[in-house]
Amino acid sequence: MLTKLISTGCLGIVLLIETSPLMAEISFQDRTVAAGLTTHLFGGYGSSWVDFNQDGLPDIWISNHMYRQNFYINNGNGTFTDRLSEHWSGAPLLDKHGGAWADFDNDGDQDLVELYGVIGGTQLRDKPFYVNQSGFLNNEADLRGMNDTAGRGRTPLWLDWNNDGLLDLYMANYPRTDGVAAPSNLMLQQSNGSFLPIPELSQEVSNFFAQLAYFDSALYLLITSPGAAKYPKMLYRLGNTTPLPVPIKPELNFLGLSDVAIADFDGDLNDDMFILRLQANKSAWLTSSDHRKFQVDVHDMTVIPTQKLNFWLNGPSQLNIRLFVFGSSWTPDMLHVGAKGSTLATYAFEPYDERQWKYINLVLDTTNPVVNGFLPIGSRTSPGIYVGRLSNGQWRIEVQGSEEFHAEFVATDTPFTTWSSDGGVLWNQNVSNVPVILTRRNGAFEVKNMGFTEAVTCGSIAVGDFDNDMDIDAYLACGAGIRNTANILLENKDGKFVRVSNIGNAATQNLGTAGRVSVADYDNDGYLDLLVTDGGRHDYPFDLGRRYLLHNRGGSNHWLKINLVGCQSNRDGIGARVILEAGERKQVRLQNGGIHDGVQDDRRLHFGLAQNESAESVTVNWPSGIKTEHENLAAGQIHTLHENPNCLRP
């Protein structure tokens, strides 16, 4: 079937926009405080964008992991107000992970599923399923058959598996630690609004999230596992429960996979996969590009043979050691310096977010002869930390005991030149990995070189056309352990990713674990903005982190957005594919629900148009098989495109 619609700007919402001076590079400004979002430390984890009150402005749901949620409603003037209590009530549930909004019942408003863990995989806990009833989120999990009490939930994905116009739900679960069965499930929506699992897709697999992608002229479900050596862990063509083979050329190891962004990065109108791998369980790495900071992060010394860690650092003659004690029993007199085991360390405090982080501070300088040599083995006892300057110019450090050990080593005169260890099982001189970009051709995945070959410690990715120049850029949220490494902005230039230098506040370095990043144009100015939510682990202080709302300063390029409304297909148009042509150049977007690890991006489809003042044609291929075509869609507007303008749905 073919419906042809001609638009001169009457479709959808017309917005006035402010133009900014032409920018040479993508640029962001920290608007967290100005927008009314708190900068105090929270549990972080993910965020989910939704136009909850249907005013054309995206609102923000932040899960906060082990803390109470935030529900920031967009005021329309660049600010937000937390109005959780107006739309939700009840005691805050702990161990929250990803949330996903969708109009699953096709009634015209947005409903929410949020997956929860079971406190380390050891408990049975009721799970909510929030149905929007006149602007209030009611828990109907039992009524809908969605109370997965044993599931160690991670990130949900809405999709229409059998293409019946009703959204189904993939519930990603991580294995429990007590042996109780808790599979990931694909829940098929029944005609009465309840859900039943598809038996063939109930699987015990280390599963953090699943996604939709389009290649080989079809829509696929990709299931991701951080514990698997291959990606995707499982691959299905929608509607077919037989798993497909996953050949990859050349073969790669995807262990430690942390996040995946799916989009057409090279402009060939097929989806590619930008894959991050973060070996967060490793213990030691450089945390600054100038080689002046080195970090050791061991959460349990008992897993190291003999409970002893030895390592050597070369380069500086002045060394500052910061041992973050957190909940441990390390004290300054347990640090022994030089051949005589002198005690030079003292307590110190680092201010952060109106809190004081306590640490043990040890300042070492070779001009002080006390630092020379190393306490003899017969005098070293456990627990204890031993430091000394050897005759060959190396700093030697030995840690004994069962305590956790979180320390920074700062070279205060010259950078570190080399570092080495005794080969302890948790030791790794570099936990970073080069991101991988996969494309699919003729039934096989192939690694594609798009120019960025730098090894990074980044765990979350947001993508979009940040400068509206008609290609897809990327932003990486980076860091693990004691202190985050700087986040990274990659601009897509002629099909190659180029790192943008001097990104200022967008680097968002701070204490605590790096979290996740989502993307939305929250002020509808046509330029995509970012929300970074740091924190999210269980142990203090890594469970805490700041959030950053990063406003895109914009430029002079044009844009348009598309909001899909299905009729024969599901109302949100999930699974629809949109091809836009402007200036003899084509772009494609898949309505995949905006899901990646712990995150849901703004689902409105955003297109940069460069200097084109309209899109000559826009074709929507709906899941139902209906194709609608639209001509001359004006730039600077949000266009609402209906599968069937005469639809009887709300």
C-alpha positions as CSV (number, residue, x, y, z in Angstrom):
1,M,0.0,0.0,0.0
2,L,1.2,3.5,-0.7
3,T,-0.1,6.8,0.8
4,K,1.4,10.0,-0.6
5,L,1.2,13.2,1.5
6,I,2.4,16.6,0.5
7,S,3.5,18.9,3.4
8,T,4.3,22.6,3.3
9,G,4.8,22.8,7.1
10,C,1.2,22.0,8.2
11,L,2.1,18.6,9.5
12,G,3.2,18.4,13.2
13,I,4.5,21.2,15.4
14,V,6.0,24.4,14.0
15,L,8.7,26.0,16.1
16,L,10.5,29.2,16.0
17,I,14.3,28.7,16.3
18,E,17.2,30.9,17.3
19,T,20.2,30.7,15.0
20,S,23.7,30.8,16.5
21,P,26.9,31.8,14.9
22,L,28.6,29.2,12.7
23,M,30.6,26.9,15.0
24,A,33.9,25.3,13.8
25,E,33.3,22.4,16.1
26,I,30.6,20.8,18.2
27,S,30.4,22.6,21.6
28,F,28.4,22.0,24.8
29,Q,27.7,24.1,27.8
30,D,26.9,22.7,31.3
31,R,23.3,23.9,32.1
32,T,22.7,21.5,35.0
33,V,22.1,24.1,37.6
34,A,20.5,26.6,35.3
35,A,18.0,24.0,34.2
36,G,17.0,23.1,37.8
37,L,18.6,19.6,38.0
38,T,20.5,18.9,41.2
39,T,24.2,18.5,41.1
40,H,24.4,16.6,44.4
41,L,25.6,13.1,44.4
42,F,23.1,10.4,43.5
43,G,23.1,6.8,42.5
44,G,23.2,7.6,38.9
45,Y,22.7,4.7,36.5
46,G,20.5,5.4,33.6
47,S,18.0,8.0,32.3
48,S,14.9,7.7,30.1
49,W,13.5,10.6,28.0
50,V,9.7,10.9,27.4
51,D,7.1,13.5,26.5
52,F,5.0,12.4,29.4
53,N,2.4,15.2,29.4
54,Q,2.3,15.5,25.6
55,D,3.3,19.1,25.4
56,G,6.0,18.5,22.8
57,L,8.8,18.8,25.3
58,P,10.9,15.8,26.5
59,D,10.9,15.1,30.2
60,I,13.5,13.0,32.2
61,W,13.1,9.9,34.3
62,I,16.3,9.1,36.3
63,S,16.4,5.8,38.1
64,N,19.1,6.6,40.7
65,H,19.9,2.8,41.2
66,M,19.8,2.5,45.0
67,Y,18.1,5.9,45.7
68,R,14.7,7.5,45.1
69,Q,13.9,8.3,41.4
70,N,13.7,11.7,39.9
71,F,11.0,12.7,37.4
72,Y,11.9,16.0,35.9
73,I,9.1,17.6,33.9
74,N,10.2,20.1,31.3
75,N,8.8,23.6,31.9
76,G,9.4,24.8,28.4
77,N,11.8,27.6,29.3
78,G,15.0,25.6,29.5
79,T,14.2,24.4,33.1
80,F,12.8,21.3,34.8
81,T,10.9,20.6,38.0
82,D,11.0,17.3,39.8
83,R,7.4,16.3,40.0
84,L,7.7,12.6,40.9
85,S,5.1,12.7,43.6
86,E,2.4,14.1,41.3
87,H,2.7,11.1,38.9
88,W,4.0,8.3,41.1
89,S,3.7,7.2,44.7
90,G,5.1,4.4,46.9
91,A,8.3,3.5,48.6
92,P,11.4,3.8,46.5
93,L,12.5,0.4,45.3
94,L,16.2,-0.3,45.4
95,D,18.5,-1.7,42.7
96,K,16.9,0.0,39.7
97,H,18.4,-0.4,36.3
98,G,17.1,0.6,32.9
99,G,13.7,2.1,32.2
100,A,11.8,2.3,28.9
101,W,8.7,4.3,28.0
102,A,6.2,3.2,25.3
103,D,2.5,3.4,24.6
104,F,2.2,-0.3,24.9
105,D,-1.7,-0.3,25.1
106,N,-2.1,2.2,22.1
107,D,-4.2,4.6,24.2
108,G,-2.3,7.7,23.4
109,D,-0.2,8.1,26.6
110,Q,3.2,6.8,27.7
111,D,3.7,3.8,30.1
112,L,6.8,2.8,31.8
113,V,8.6,-0.5,32.6
114,E,11.7,-0.2,34.8
115,L,13.8,-3.3,35.6
116,Y,15.2,-4.0,39.0
117,G,17.9,-6.2,40.3
118,V,17.5,-8.5,43.4
119,I,20.3,-7.0,45.5
120,G,23.2,-9.0,44.2
121,G,21.2,-11.8,42.9
122,T,20.0,-13.2,46.2
123,Q,16.4,-12.1,46.8
124,L,12.9,-12.5,45.5
125,R,11.3,-9.1,45.0
126,D,8.1,-7.8,43.4
127,K,8.7,-5.8,40.2
128,P,6.5,-2.9,39.0
129,F,5.0,-2.4,35.6
130,Y,3.7,1.2,35.4
131,V,0.6,1.9,33.4
132,N,-0.3,5.5,32.7
133,Q,-3.8,6.2,34.0
134,S,-4.7,9.9,33.4
135,G,-1.2,11.0,34.1
136,F,-0.6,8.8,37.1
137,L,1.7,5.7,37.0
138,N,-0.1,2.7,38.5
139,N,1.6,-0.5,39.1
140,E,-0.2,-3.3,37.2
141,A,2.6,-5.9,37.2
142,D,0.5,-8.7,38.6
143,L,-2.6,-7.9,36.5
144,R,-0.4,-7.9,33.3
145,G,1.7,-11.0,34.2
146,M,4.9,-8.9,34.4
147,N,5.9,-9.4,38.1
148,D,9.2,-11.2,37.5
149,T,10.1,-11.7,41.2
150,A,13.3,-13.7,40.6
151,G,14.6,-11.7,37.7
152,R,17.9,-9.8,38.1
153,G,16.6,-7.2,35.7
154,R,18.8,-4.9,33.6
155,T,17.5,-3.0,30.6
156,P,14.1,-3.5,28.9
157,L,13.3,-3.2,25.1
158,W,9.9,-2.6,23.6
159,L,9.4,-4.2,20.2
160,D,6.7,-5.7,18.0
161,W,8.0,-9.2,17.7
162,N,5.1,-10.7,15.7
163,N,4.0,-7.5,14.0
164,D,0.4,-7.5,15.3
165,G,0.4,-3.8,16.2
166,L,0.9,-4.6,19.9
167,L,4.2,-3.9,21.6
168,D,6.0,-6.8,23.2
169,L,8.8,-6.5,25.8
170,Y,12.2,-8.1,26.0
171,M,13.3,-8.2,29.7
172,A,17.0,-8.6,30.0
173,N,18.1,-10.4,33.2
174,Y,21.5,-11.1,34.6
175,P,22.2,-14.5,36.2
176,R,21.5,-14.8,40.0
177,T,24.2,-15.9,42.4
178,D,22.1,-18.4,44.3
179,G,21.3,-20.8,41.4
180,V,17.6,-19.8,41.2
181,A,16.3,-19.8,37.6
182,A,15.8,-16.2,36.3
183,P,16.0,-16.2,32.5
184,S,15.7,-13.3,30.2
185,N,12.3,-13.3,28.6
186,L,10.6,-12.0,25.5
187,M,7.1,-11.3,26.8
188,L,4.5,-11.4,24.0
189,Q,1.5,-9.1,24.5
190,Q,-1.9,-10.7,24.4
191,S,-5.1,-9.2,23.0
192,N,-6.3,-8.4,26.6
193,G,-3.1,-6.4,27.4
194,S,-1.5,-9.1,29.5
195,F,1.9,-10.7,28.6
196,L,3.2,-14.3,28.3
197,P,6.8,-15.4,27.7
198,I,7.8,-17.0,24.4
199,P,9.4,-20.3,25.6
200,E,12.1,-20.4,22.9
201,L,13.4,-17.1,24.0
202,S,13.5,-17.7,27.8
203,Q,17.2,-18.0,28.2
204,E,19.7,-18.1,31.1
205,V,22.3,-15.7,29.7
206,S,24.4,-12.9,31.1
207,N,22.3,-10.2,29.6
208,F,22.4,-6.5,30.1
209,F,20.4,-5.2,27.1
210,A,18.9,-6.0,23.7
211,Q,18.4,-3.8,20.7
212,L,16.8,-3.6,17.3
213,A,18.9,-3.1,14.1
214,Y,18.2,-3.1,10.3
215,F,20.4,-4.8,7.8
216,D,20.2,-7.4,5.0
217,S,16.8,-5.8,4.2
218,A,15.2,-6.9,7.5
219,L,14.7,-6.0,11.2
220,Y,16.7,-8.0,13.8
221,L,16.8,-8.5,17.5
222,L,20.4,-8.3,18.9
223,I,20.9,-9.7,22.4
224,T,24.0,-8.5,24.2
225,S,26.1,-10.2,26.9
226,P,29.1,-8.6,28.6
227,G,30.3,-12.1,29.6
228,A,30.4,-13.4,26.0
229,A,33.4,-13.4,23.7
230,K,31.2,-12.6,20.7
231,Y,28.8,-9.9,19.8
232,P,25.9,-10.1,19.4
233,K,25.5,-13.0,21.8
234,M,22.3,-14.0,20.0
235,L,20.7,-12.8,16.8
236,Y,17.1,-13.2,15.6
237,R,15.2,-12.1,12.7
238,L,12.0,-10.6,14.1
239,G,9.2,-13.2,14.4
240,N,11.6,-16.2,14.0
241,T,12.7,-18.0,17.2
242,T,15.6,-19.8,15.4
243,P,18.9,-18.1,16.4
244,L,21.1,-17.1,13.5
245,P,24.8,-17.7,13.3
246,V,27.1,-14.7,14.1
247,P,30.2,-14.9,11.9
248,I,32.6,-11.9,12.4
249,K,35.5,-11.0,10.1
250,P,38.1,-10.8,11.6
251,E,37.3,-12.6,14.8
252,L,37.4,-10.5,17.9
253,N,37.0,-10.9,21.6
254,F,34.1,-8.9,23.0
255,L,34.5,-9.7,26.7
256,G,33.8,-6.7,28.8
257,L,31.3,-5.3,26.3
258,S,29.7,-2.3,28.0
259,D,27.5,-0.4,25.5
260,V,26.5,-0.4,21.9
261,A,25.1,2.4,19.7
262,I,23.3,1.4,16.5
263,A,23.0,3.8,13.6
264,D,24.1,4.4,10.0
265,F,27.5,5.8,10.7
266,D,28.9,5.5,7.1
267,G,25.8,6.7,5.1
268,D,25.1,3.4,3.3
269,L,21.5,3.3,4.6
270,N,22.2,0.2,6.7
271,D,22.8,0.1,10.5
272,D,26.2,-0.2,12.0
273,M,27.2,-1.0,15.6
274,F,29.6,1.2,17.6
275,I,30.8,-1.1,20.4
276,L,32.5,-0.1,23.7
277,R,34.4,-2.7,25.8
278,L,35.4,-1.7,29.4
279,Q,37.3,-4.2,31.5
280,A,36.1,-2.6,34.7
281,N,37.2,-5.5,36.9
282,K,40.8,-4.8,36.3
283,S,42.9,-3.1,38.9
284,A,45.4,-0.6,37.6
285,W,45.7,1.9,34.8
286,L,46.8,5.4,33.9
287,T,44.0,8.0,34.4
288,S,45.5,11.0,32.7
289,S,46.7,11.5,29.2
290,D,49.9,13.2,30.4
291,H,51.0,10.1,32.3
292,R,51.0,11.9,35.7
293,K,48.3,9.9,37.4
294,F,48.3,6.2,38.0
295,Q,45.4,4.4,39.7
296,V,45.1,1.0,41.5
297,D,41.6,-0.2,42.3
298,V,41.3,-3.6,44.0
299,H,38.0,-4.4,45.8
300,D,39.1,-7.6,47.5
301,M,42.8,-8.5,48.1
302,T,41.8,-12.1,48.9
303,V,41.4,-12.9,45.2
304,I,45.1,-12.2,44.7
305,P,47.6,-15.1,45.3
306,T,49.2,-14.7,48.8
307,Q,47.0,-11.6,49.2
308,K,50.0,-9.5,48.2
309,L,50.3,-7.0,45.4
310,N,53.7,-5.7,44.2
311,F,54.2,-3.1,41.6
312,W,56.9,-0.7,40.4
313,L,56.7,2.9,39.0
314,N,59.4,4.7,37.1
315,G,59.9,8.4,36.2
316,P,59.1,10.9,39.0
317,S,61.4,11.8,41.8
318,Q,58.4,13.3,43.6
319,L,55.4,11.1,44.2
320,N,52.1,11.8,46.0
321,I,50.1,8.7,47.1
322,R,46.5,9.1,48.0
323,L,44.9,6.0,49.6
324,F,41.1,6.4,49.7
325,V,40.0,4.6,52.8
326,F,36.2,4.7,52.4
327,G,34.9,1.8,54.6
328,S,38.3,0.1,55.1
329,S,40.4,-0.1,58.2
330,W,43.6,1.3,56.6
331,T,45.3,3.9,58.9
332,P,48.3,6.2,58.2
333,D,50.6,4.2,60.6
334,M,50.1,1.1,58.3
335,L,52.0,2.8,55.5
336,H,55.8,2.2,55.9
337,V,58.3,4.2,54.0
338,G,61.9,3.4,53.0
339,A,64.4,0.9,54.6
340,K,63.4,1.8,58.1
341,G,59.7,1.6,57.6
342,S,59.1,5.2,58.6
343,T,55.5,6.5,59.0
344,L,55.0,9.7,57.1
345,A,51.4,9.5,56.0
346,T,48.6,11.6,57.4
347,Y,44.8,11.9,57.0
348,A,43.5,14.4,54.5
349,F,40.1,15.3,53.0
350,E,39.0,16.2,49.5
351,P,35.9,18.4,49.2
352,Y,33.4,17.1,46.7
353,D,29.7,18.1,46.4
354,E,29.6,19.5,49.9
355,R,31.0,16.3,51.3
356,Q,34.5,15.4,52.5
357,W,36.1,12.3,51.1
358,K,38.6,11.0,53.6
359,Y,41.9,9.6,52.3
360,I,45.4,8.9,53.6
361,N,48.0,11.2,52.0
362,L,51.7,10.4,51.6
363,V,54.1,12.9,50.0
364,L,57.4,11.4,48.9
365,D,60.5,13.3,47.6
366,T,63.9,11.8,46.9
367,T,65.5,14.8,48.5
368,N,64.4,13.2,51.8
369,P,66.8,10.3,52.4
370,V,64.1,8.5,54.5
371,V,62.3,7.4,51.3
372,N,65.3,5.4,50.1
373,G,65.4,1.6,50.3
374,F,62.7,-0.9,51.3
375,L,61.8,-2.5,54.6
376,P,63.4,-6.0,54.8
377,I,61.1,-8.9,54.2
378,G,61.4,-10.2,57.8
379,S,60.0,-6.9,59.1
380,R,57.1,-6.7,56.7
381,T,53.8,-7.9,58.3
382,S,50.2,-8.2,57.0
383,P,48.2,-6.1,56.8
384,G,50.5,-3.3,55.7
385,I,51.6,-1.1,52.8
386,Y,55.3,-0.7,52.0
387,V,56.8,2.0,49.8
388,G,60.4,2.8,48.9
389,R,62.7,4.3,46.3
390,L,65.1,1.7,45.0
391,S,68.7,2.3,43.9
392,N,67.7,1.9,40.2
393,G,65.3,4.8,40.5
394,Q,62.1,2.8,40.7
395,W,59.4,3.3,43.3
396,R,58.4,0.0,44.7
397,I,55.0,-0.5,46.4
398,E,53.9,-3.7,48.2
399,V,50.4,-4.2,49.6
400,Q,49.6,-7.0,52.0
401,G,46.3,-8.0,53.5
402,S,42.7,-8.7,52.7
403,E,41.5,-5.1,52.6
404,E,40.2,-3.4,49.5
405,F,42.8,-1.0,48.1
406,H,41.9,2.2,46.2
407,A,44.9,4.5,45.6
408,E,46.0,7.2,43.2
409,F,49.7,7.8,42.5
410,V,50.5,11.3,41.2
411,A,53.8,12.2,39.7
412,T,54.3,15.8,40.8
413,D,57.5,16.6,38.8
414,T,58.0,14.4,35.8
415,P,55.5,11.9,34.3
416,F,55.6,8.1,34.8
417,T,57.7,6.4,32.1
418,T,57.1,2.8,32.9
419,W,55.1,0.7,35.3
420,S,55.1,-3.0,36.0
421,S,53.7,-5.6,38.4
422,D,54.3,-9.1,39.8
423,G,51.6,-10.5,37.6
424,G,48.8,-10.7,40.1
425,V,45.5,-12.0,38.7
426,L,43.8,-8.6,38.9
427,W,46.6,-6.6,37.5
428,N,46.5,-5.1,34.1
429,Q,48.6,-2.2,33.0
430,N,45.9,-0.9,30.7
431,V,42.2,-1.8,30.9
432,S,41.3,0.3,27.9
433,N,40.1,-1.1,24.6
434,V,39.8,0.3,21.1
435,P,36.1,0.7,20.2
436,V,34.9,-1.6,17.4
437,I,32.5,-0.7,14.6
438,L,30.7,-3.6,13.0
439,T,28.7,-3.5,9.8
440,R,26.8,-6.5,8.2
441,R,27.2,-7.6,4.7
442,N,25.8,-10.7,3.0
443,G,24.9,-12.4,6.3
444,A,28.2,-11.7,8.1
445,F,29.5,-9.0,10.4
446,E,32.6,-7.1,9.4
447,V,34.8,-4.8,11.3
448,K,34.8,-1.3,9.7
449,N,37.6,1.1,10.2
450,M,36.2,4.6,10.8
451,G,39.4,6.2,11.8
452,F,39.3,6.2,15.7
453,T,41.8,3.7,16.9
454,E,42.5,5.0,20.4
455,A,42.2,2.7,23.3
456,V,39.8,4.1,25.9
457,T,38.1,3.3,29.2
458,C,34.6,4.3,28.2
459,G,31.4,2.5,29.2
460,S,28.5,4.4,27.7
461,I,27.8,6.0,24.3
462,A,25.3,8.5,22.9
463,V,25.1,9.2,19.2
464,G,23.4,11.8,16.9
465,D,24.1,14.5,14.4
466,F,25.3,17.0,17.0
467,D,26.3,19.6,14.4
468,N,23.5,18.9,12.0
469,D,25.9,18.4,9.1
470,M,24.1,15.2,7.9
471,D,26.2,12.5,9.6
472,I,26.2,10.8,13.0
473,D,28.6,11.8,15.7
474,A,29.4,10.1,19.0
475,Y,29.9,11.0,22.7
476,L,31.6,8.5,25.1
477,A,31.2,8.6,28.9
478,C,34.5,7.3,30.2
479,G,36.2,6.2,33.4
480,A,36.0,3.5,36.1
481,G,37.5,3.1,39.5
482,I,38.5,6.0,41.8
483,R,38.4,8.9,39.4
484,N,36.8,9.2,36.0
485,T,38.8,9.8,32.8
486,A,37.7,12.6,30.6
487,N,34.7,11.9,28.4
488,I,35.3,11.9,24.6
489,L,33.5,13.7,21.8
490,L,33.9,12.2,18.3
491,E,32.9,14.2,15.2
492,N,32.1,12.3,12.0
493,K,34.0,13.9,9.2
494,D,33.7,12.3,5.8
495,G,33.0,8.9,7.3
496,K,35.8,9.0,9.9
497,F,35.5,9.7,13.6
498,V,37.8,12.5,14.7
499,R,38.3,13.3,18.4
500,V,37.2,16.9,19.2
501,S,39.8,18.6,21.5
502,N,39.0,21.0,24.3
503,I,35.4,20.0,24.9
504,G,35.4,21.8,28.3
505,N,32.5,21.0,30.6
506,A,31.5,18.1,28.3
507,A,34.5,16.2,29.6
508,T,32.7,15.9,33.1
509,Q,35.7,14.5,35.0
510,N,34.9,13.9,38.7
511,L,35.3,11.4,41.5
512,G,33.1,8.3,41.5
513,T,32.3,5.8,38.8
514,A,31.4,7.0,35.3
515,G,27.8,6.3,34.5
516,R,25.7,6.6,31.4
517,V,24.8,9.2,28.8
518,S,21.6,9.8,27.0
519,V,20.7,12.2,24.2
520,A,17.7,14.5,23.6
521,D,17.0,18.0,22.3
522,Y,15.4,19.1,25.5
523,D,14.7,22.7,24.5
524,N,13.6,22.0,20.9
525,D,16.2,24.3,19.4
526,G,17.1,21.6,16.8
527,Y,20.5,20.7,18.3
528,L,20.9,17.5,20.3
529,D,21.8,17.8,24.0
530,L,23.3,15.3,26.4
531,L,22.5,14.0,30.0
532,V,25.3,12.3,31.9
533,T,24.4,10.4,35.1
534,D,27.5,9.2,36.9
535,G,27.6,6.7,39.7
536,G,25.7,3.4,39.9
537,R,27.8,0.7,41.5
538,H,26.8,-0.8,44.9
539,D,29.8,0.1,47.0
540,Y,30.4,3.5,48.5
541,P,31.6,5.9,47.1
542,F,31.3,4.4,43.6
543,D,27.5,4.3,44.0
544,L,27.5,8.1,43.9
545,G,28.0,10.5,41.1
546,R,27.1,13.9,39.7
547,R,24.7,14.5,36.8
548,Y,25.4,16.9,33.9
549,L,22.9,18.4,31.5
550,L,25.1,19.5,28.6
551,H,23.4,22.0,26.3
552,N,24.5,22.0,22.6
553,R,25.5,25.5,21.7
554,G,24.4,24.9,18.2
555,G,25.4,26.5,14.9
556,S,23.9,27.6,11.6
557,N,23.0,24.3,10.1
558,H,19.3,23.4,9.5
559,W,17.4,20.4,10.9
560,L,14.1,18.7,11.2
561,K,12.5,16.1,13.5
562,I,10.0,13.4,12.9
563,N,7.5,12.1,15.4
564,L,5.8,8.9,14.2
565,V,2.2,7.9,15.0
566,G,1.3,4.4,14.0
567,C,-2.2,2.9,13.4
568,Q,-2.1,-0.5,11.8
569,S,1.4,-0.7,13.4
570,N,2.1,0.0,17.1
571,R,1.2,3.6,18.0
572,D,4.9,4.6,18.7
573,G,6.0,3.3,15.3
574,I,8.7,1.2,16.9
575,G,10.3,-0.8,14.0
576,A,9.5,1.8,11.4
577,R,12.3,3.0,9.1
578,V,12.6,6.5,7.8
579,I,14.6,7.6,4.8
580,L,15.1,11.3,4.2
581,E,16.6,12.9,1.1
582,A,17.9,16.5,1.1
583,G,20.4,18.1,-1.3
584,E,20.8,14.8,-3.2
585,R,21.9,13.1,-0.1
586,K,20.0,10.3,1.8
587,Q,19.9,9.6,5.5
588,V,18.1,6.8,7.4
589,R,16.8,6.4,10.9
590,L,15.3,3.4,12.5
591,Q,12.7,3.9,15.3
592,N,14.3,1.4,17.6
593,G,13.0,2.8,20.9
594,G,16.2,4.7,21.8
595,I,17.6,1.8,23.9
596,H,21.2,1.1,25.0
597,D,22.7,0.0,28.3
598,G,20.5,1.4,31.1
599,V,19.3,4.3,28.9
600,Q,16.5,5.4,26.6
601,D,17.2,8.4,24.3
602,D,14.6,10.8,23.0
603,R,12.7,8.7,20.5
604,R,11.9,11.5,18.1
605,L,13.9,11.0,14.9
606,H,16.4,13.9,14.4
607,F,17.9,14.8,11.1
608,G,20.6,17.4,10.4
609,L,20.1,19.1,7.0
610,A,23.3,21.2,6.7
611,Q,22.3,24.2,4.6
612,N,19.3,22.6,3.1
613,E,16.1,24.4,3.9
614,S,13.8,21.4,3.5
615,A,13.8,17.7,2.9
616,E,12.8,17.0,-0.6
617,S,11.3,13.6,0.3
618,V,10.7,11.5,3.4
619,T,9.7,7.9,3.1
620,V,8.4,5.9,6.1
621,N,8.4,2.2,5.9
622,W,6.0,1.1,8.7
623,P,6.2,-2.3,10.4
624,S,2.8,-3.2,8.9
625,G,4.2,-2.9,5.4
626,I,2.5,0.4,4.6
627,K,4.7,3.0,3.0
628,T,4.0,6.7,3.3
629,E,5.8,9.4,1.3
630,H,6.1,13.0,2.1
631,E,7.5,15.9,0.1
632,N,9.1,19.2,0.9
633,L,9.1,19.0,4.7
634,A,10.4,22.3,5.9
635,A,13.5,22.6,8.1
636,G,13.3,23.9,11.6
637,Q,10.1,22.0,12.5
638,I,9.0,18.9,14.3
639,H,6.8,17.0,11.8
640,T,4.3,14.4,13.1
641,L,3.8,11.8,10.5
642,H,0.8,9.4,10.7
643,E,0.6,5.9,9.3
644,N,-3.1,6.5,8.7
645,P,-4.5,10.0,9.1
646,N,-8.0,8.5,9.6
647,C,-6.9,6.2,12.4
648,L,-9.5,5.6,15.1
649,R,-6.9,5.2,17.8
650,P,-6.5,8.2,20.3
